[in-house]
């Protein structure tokens, strides 16, 4: 500091006070800022020419906060030099140093957050999730994203708290709050319960990992993929391009389906309703022909079974395996379409149909005679050959005026 003062003083001695202040501020601030720009230019060049590389992102995340911090440090040094030369105006002495302290604290906080974000990108760049075997990569992405965002929040809160503590009034308020720390802690705990609960749940998710980035899940009846994990909620990309926002507390407290918890392999099903005359063995042979060499079938399992019967049809279920849920969906649709086409082409009568019995004129005549004779059998059924006739209908009783109630 003394050497800086002597070097600058050798040039500006004898100048007016205001001119000396301007020169000191301009020289020191510009010098520190240019030094910061030079260092970051070297780092940017060392990071390579790819704008999307993790190293370039690290330099980009820290460039602006480092520039602001350099300006703040330059102003602090200039302020100290001006005070040594007894050039500081009286109206500045009260707030100038405190303002610079606050700026430097906030700039340093921003720089630390930028470093965390840059290291986040640097770590994640080594684990790609756009490959087939991405289980480990998705695990690392989930942990790094949740932990880094939690650290950012902690650093931000600490930075703002340090900046506020530079004010005497805030310090006095803090001392008075410490006297009633129990009541204040309870009040803050109840007020911040949702936020703190989600942050703690986020840390729990990062450690236990019930979900990971790019997991296929069913949450709240919606099927989709985990697209983003923040500090307090999860973004689920639903299959129709909608986004479902799910708080961490809901994931921790309520059950949901995770189709890729251990691996992405999945078993898909196709259900067909067919007539009882359907040749099941022929359908099995056709399923074998469909899956033979199919690019979406992974070859692990295939089966066709009759799983149920109704009064109108029987139910066939096809089980096939695929490498992941999107592939399984496409495979199921393809198998269903080609089996239906096979049945319509080769066995059209085996598709579900409603049976009706059409009566000829002779059958209608016989039915009428049967009703007149007291029998209601329309068709000859050997099981009913010896069935008794229905009981005769009781004859109506004629009522005469004498039979009527005289009081009616």
C-alpha positions in Angstrom: 0.0 0.0 0.0 2.8 2.4 0.9 4.7 1.7 -2.3 1.5 2.3 -4.3 1.0 5.6 -2.5 4.6 6.7 -3.3 4.4 5.7 -6.9 1.2 7.6 -7.5 2.3 10.5 -5.4 5.4 11.1 -7.5 3.1 11.9 -10.4 0.2 13.8 -8.9 1.9 15.9 -6.1 0.8 19.5 -6.5 -2.4 18.7 -8.3 -5.8 19.8 -6.9 -7.4 17.4 -4.4 -10.3 16.4 -6.6 -7.9 15.7 -9.5 -5.7 13.5 -7.3 -8.8 11.6 -6.1 -9.9 10.9 -9.7 -6.5 9.8 -10.8 -6.0 7.5 -7.8 -9.4 5.9 -8.3 -9.0 5.5 -12.0 -5.5 4.1 -11.9 -6.1 1.6 -9.1 -9.5 0.5 -10.2 -8.6 0.2 -13.9 -5.4 -1.6 -13.0 -7.1 -4.2 -10.8 -9.9 -4.7 -13.3 -7.5 -5.1 -16.2 -5.5 -7.6 -14.3 -8.6 -9.6 -13.6 -9.6 -9.5 -17.3 -6.1 -10.6 -18.3 -6.2 -13.6 -15.9 -9.6 -14.7 -17.0 -8.6 -14.3 -20.7 -5.7 -16.7 -20.1 -8.1 -19.1 -18.3 -10.6 -18.8 -21.2 -7.8 -19.6 -23.7 -6.6 -22.5 -21.7 -10.2 -23.9 -21.5 -10.3 -24.3 -25.3 -12.4 -23.0 -28.1 -15.6 -25.1 -27.5 -18.2 -22.7 -26.0 -20.1 -25.6 -24.5 -17.2 -27.3 -22.8 -17.3 -27.6 -19.0 -14.1 -25.6 -18.5 -15.4 -22.7 -20.6 -18.6 -22.8 -18.5 -16.6 -22.6 -15.3 -14.8 -19.5 -16.6 -18.1 -18.0 -17.8 -19.8 -18.6 -14.4 -17.0 -16.8 -12.6 -16.1 -14.0 -15.0 -18.8 -11.4 -14.0 -18.6 -11.9 -10.2 -14.8 -11.8 -10.4 -15.0 -8.5 -12.4 -17.3 -7.0 -9.8 -15.0 -8.2 -7.0 -12.0 -6.7 -8.7 -13.8 -3.3 -9.0 -14.7 -3.5 -5.3 -11.2 -4.4 -4.2 -9.8 -1.6 -6.4 -12.1 0.9 -4.9 -11.1 -0.3 -1.4 -7.4 0.1 -2.2 -8.0 3.5 -3.7 -10.0 4.5 -0.7 -7.1 3.5 1.6 -4.6 5.5 -0.5 -6.8 8.5 -0.5 -7.1 8.3 3.3 -3.3 8.1 3.6 -2.9 11.2 1.6 -5.6 13.0 3.7 -7.7 13.7 0.6 -10.9 11.9 1.7 -13.8 14.4 1.9 -15.5 14.5 5.3 -19.0 13.7 3.8 -17.7 10.3 2.5 -15.9 9.0 5.6 -19.1 7.8 7.2 -20.5 5.4 4.6 -17.9 4.8 1.9 -15.9 2.1 3.6 -19.1 0.2 4.7 -20.6 0.4 1.2 -17.4 -1.1 -0.2 -17.4 -3.9 2.4 -21.0 -4.8 1.5 -20.1 -4.8 -2.2 -17.1 -7.0 -1.7 -18.9 -9.5 0.5 -21.8 -9.8 -2.0 -19.3 -10.1 -4.9 -17.3 -12.7 -3.1 -20.5 -14.7 -2.4 -21.5 -14.5 -6.1 -18.0 -15.7 -7.0 -18.2 -18.7 -4.7 -21.7 -19.6 -6.1 -20.2 -19.3 -9.6 -17.4 -21.6 -8.7 -19.8 -24.2 -7.3 -21.9 -24.0 -10.5 -18.8 -24.3 -12.7 -17.6 -27.3 -10.7 -21.1 -28.8 -11.0 -20.8 -28.6 -14.9 -17.2 -29.9 -14.8 -18.2 -33.0 -12.8 -21.4 -33.7 -14.8 -19.5 -33.4 -18.1 -17.6 -36.6 -17.2 -20.9 -38.6 -16.8 -23.1 -38.7 -19.9 -26.7 -39.7 -19.5 -27.5 -39.9 -23.3 -25.9 -43.4 -23.6 -27.5 -46.8 -23.2 -25.9 -47.8 -19.9 -26.3 -44.6 -17.9 -27.3 -45.9 -14.4 -24.1 -44.6 -12.7 -24.2 -41.3 -14.7 -27.8 -40.7 -13.6 -26.9 -41.4 -10.0 -24.0 -38.9 -10.1 -26.1 -36.3 -11.8 -28.8 -36.5 -9.1 -26.3 -36.3 -6.2 -24.3 -33.4 -7.7 -27.3 -31.3 -8.7 -29.0 -31.6 -5.3 -25.8 -31.0 -3.2 -24.5 -28.2 -5.4 -27.9 -26.3 -5.2 -28.0 -26.8 -1.5 -24.5 -25.4 -1.1 -25.5 -22.4 -3.3 -28.4 -21.6 -1.0 -26.2 -21.9 2.1 -23.5 -19.7 0.6 -26.0 -17.1 -0.4 -27.7 -17.0 3.0 -24.3 -16.7 4.7 -23.2 -14.0 2.4 -26.3 -11.9 2.9 -26.1 -12.4 6.6 -22.4 -11.2 6.7 -23.3 -8.2 4.6 -26.2 -7.3 7.0 -24.0 -7.7 10.1 -21.8 -4.8 8.9 -24.6 -2.5 9.9 -24.6 -1.5 13.6 -28.4 -1.5 13.8 -28.6 -5.0 12.5 -26.0 -6.1 15.0 -28.0 -4.6 17.8 -31.1 -6.4 16.5 -29.2 -9.6 16.4 -28.0 -9.2 20.0 -31.6 -8.7 21.2 -32.8 -11.7 19.2 -30.1 -13.9 20.8 -31.6 -13.0 24.2 -34.8 -14.7 23.1 -33.3 -17.4 20.9 -35.7 -20.1 22.0 -38.9 -18.3 21.0 -37.3 -16.9 17.8 -36.1 -20.4 16.9 -39.5 -21.9 17.3 -41.2 -19.1 15.3 -38.7 -19.4 12.5 -39.0 -23.1 12.6 -42.7 -23.1 12.1 -42.6 -20.4 9.5 -39.8 -22.1 7.4 -41.1 -25.6 7.9 -42.1 -26.2 4.3 -38.9 -24.8 2.8 -36.6 -26.5 5.3 -38.6 -29.7 5.0 -38.1 -29.7 1.2 -34.4 -28.9 1.5 -33.9 -31.7 4.0 -35.9 -34.0 1.8 -33.7 -33.0 -1.1 -30.6 -34.0 0.8 -32.3 -37.3 1.7 -33.1 -37.9 -2.0 -29.5 -37.1 -3.0 -28.2 -39.7 -0.5 -30.8 -42.5 -0.9 -31.8 -41.7 -4.5 -35.3 -43.1 -4.9 -35.3 -41.1 -8.1 -32.5 -39.9 -10.5 -32.2 -37.7 -13.5 -33.9 -39.4 -16.5 -35.7 -42.0 -14.5 -39.1 -43.2 -15.9 -41.7 -42.7 -13.2 -45.4 -42.6 -12.6 -46.3 -39.9 -10.1 -49.9 -38.8 -9.5 -51.1 -41.0 -12.3 -48.8 -39.2 -14.8 -46.1 -41.1 -16.7 -42.9 -39.3 -17.6 -39.2 -38.8 -17.0 -37.3 -36.9 -14.3 -36.1 -33.9 -16.2 -34.8 -31.6 -13.5 -34.1 -31.8 -9.7 -33.9 -28.5 -7.9 -33.4 -27.7 -4.2 -37.1 -28.0 -3.3 -39.0 -29.8 -6.2 -38.7 -32.2 -9.1 -39.7 -31.4 -12.7 -41.3 -34.4 -14.5 -41.4 -34.3 -18.3 -44.7 -36.0 -19.1 -44.9 -38.1 -22.3 -47.2 -35.4 -24.0 -44.6 -32.6 -23.4 -46.3 -31.2 -20.2 -44.3 -30.6 -17.1 -45.4 -31.9 -13.6 -43.8 -30.0 -10.7 -43.6 -32.3 -7.6 -42.3 -31.1 -4.2 -39.7 -33.2 -2.5 -42.0 -33.8 0.4 -44.5 -35.6 -1.8 -41.8 -37.9 -3.2 -40.6 -38.8 0.3 -44.1 -39.2 1.9 -46.2 -40.7 -0.9 -45.6 -43.9 -3.0 -44.8 -43.7 -6.7 -43.6 -45.9 -9.5 -40.0 -45.9 -10.7 -39.5 -48.0 -13.8 -35.7 -47.5 -13.9 -34.7 -47.8 -10.3 -32.2 -50.7 -10.8 -32.1 -50.8 -14.6 -33.9 -49.5 -17.6 -35.0 -53.0 -18.8 -38.7 -53.4 -18.7 -41.5 -56.0 -19.4 -44.3 -54.8 -21.7 -47.7 -56.4 -22.2 -50.3 -56.5 -25.0 -53.8 -57.7 -24.3 -56.1 -59.0 -27.1 -59.8 -60.0 -26.9 -60.6 -62.8 -29.4 -63.4 -65.2 -30.1 -63.3 -68.8 -28.7 -62.6 -70.1 -32.2 -59.3 -68.3 -32.3 -56.3 -70.7 -33.0 -54.0 -69.7 -30.1 -51.0 -71.8 -31.4 -51.2 -70.0 -34.7 -51.1 -66.6 -32.9 -48.0 -67.9 -30.9 -46.2 -68.8 -34.2 -47.0 -65.4 -35.6 -45.6 -63.7 -32.5 -42.4 -65.6 -33.0 -42.2 -64.4 -36.6 -42.8 -60.8 -35.5 -40.2 -60.8 -32.8 -37.6 -62.7 -34.8 -35.0 -60.0 -35.6 -37.1 -57.2 -34.3 -34.8 -54.2 -33.5 -36.8 -53.2 -30.4 -37.0 -56.6 -28.8 -34.0 -57.4 -26.5 -34.5 -61.2 -26.7 -34.9 -61.7 -22.9 -38.5 -63.0 -22.8 -41.6 -63.5 -24.9 -44.8 -65.3 -24.0 -48.5 -65.6 -25.1 -51.1 -66.9 -22.7 -54.8 -67.1 -22.3 -55.3 -65.2 -19.1 -59.1 -64.9 -18.9 -62.5 -65.8 -20.4 -65.6 -63.7 -20.5 -69.1 -64.6 -21.7 -68.3 -63.2 -25.2 -64.5 -63.7 -25.7 -61.3 -65.0 -24.3 -58.4 -62.8 -23.4 -54.9 -63.2 -24.7 -51.9 -61.5 -23.1 -48.5 -61.1 -24.8 -45.4 -60.3 -22.7 -42.3 -58.9 -24.4 -39.1 -57.3 -23.1 -37.3 -54.2 -24.2 -34.2 -52.2 -23.2 -36.2 -49.2 -21.8 -39.7 -47.9 -21.4 -40.0 -45.8 -24.6 -38.7 -48.8 -26.6 -41.1 -51.1 -24.8 -44.0 -48.8 -25.7 -43.1 -48.8 -29.4 -42.6 -52.6 -29.4 -46.0 -53.1 -27.7 -47.8 -51.0 -30.3 -46.0 -52.7 -33.2 -46.8 -56.2 -31.8 -50.5 -55.3 -31.2 -50.9 -53.8 -34.7 -49.3 -56.8 -36.5 -51.2 -59.4 -34.5 -54.5 -57.8 -35.3 -53.6 -57.5 -38.9 -52.7 -61.3 -38.9 -56.0 -62.2 -37.3 -58.0 -60.1 -39.7 -56.1 -61.5 -42.7 -55.9 -65.2 -41.8 -58.7 -65.8 -39.2 -61.2 -63.0 -39.5 -63.9 -65.1 -37.7 -61.7 -65.3 -34.6 -62.2 -61.7 -33.7 -64.8 -60.8 -31.1 -68.3 -60.9 -32.4 -71.9 -60.9 -31.1 -73.9 -64.0 -31.9 -77.5 -63.8 -32.9 -80.0 -66.5 -33.8 -82.3 -65.7 -36.7 -85.6 -67.6 -36.8 -87.2 -68.7 -40.0 -90.9 -68.3 -40.7 -91.5 -71.9 -39.7 -89.7 -71.4 -36.3 -91.9 -68.3 -35.7 -95.1 -70.3 -36.5 -94.0 -73.1 -34.2 -93.2 -70.6 -31.4 -96.7 -69.0 -31.7 -98.3 -72.5 -31.5 -96.2 -73.3 -28.5 -97.4 -70.2 -26.7 -101.0 -70.9 -27.6 -100.7 -74.4 -26.3 -99.0 -73.3 -23.1 -95.4 -74.2 -24.0 -92.8 -71.6 -24.6 -90.0 -73.7 -26.2 -89.0 -72.1 -29.5 -86.2 -74.5 -30.4 -86.0 -78.2 -29.7 -83.7 -78.7 -26.8 -83.1 -82.4 -26.0 -82.4 -81.5 -22.4 -86.0 -80.2 -22.1 -87.8 -83.0 -23.8 -89.3 -84.4 -20.6 -89.8 -81.1 -18.9 -93.4 -80.6 -17.6 -95.7 -78.1 -19.1 -96.1 -74.8 -17.3 -99.0 -74.7 -14.8 -102.4 -73.7 -16.2 -103.4 -70.1 -15.8 -106.3 -69.7 -13.2 -109.6 -68.8 -14.8 -110.9 -65.4 -14.0 -113.7 -65.2 -11.5 -116.8 -63.3 -12.6 -118.0 -60.9 -10.0 -121.7 -60.1 -9.9 -123.3 -57.1 -8.2 -124.4 -59.4 -5.4 -120.9 -60.3 -4.6 -119.9 -56.7 -4.3 -119.5 -55.2 -0.9 -122.7 -53.2 -0.1 -120.7 -50.7 1.8 -118.5 -50.0 -1.2 
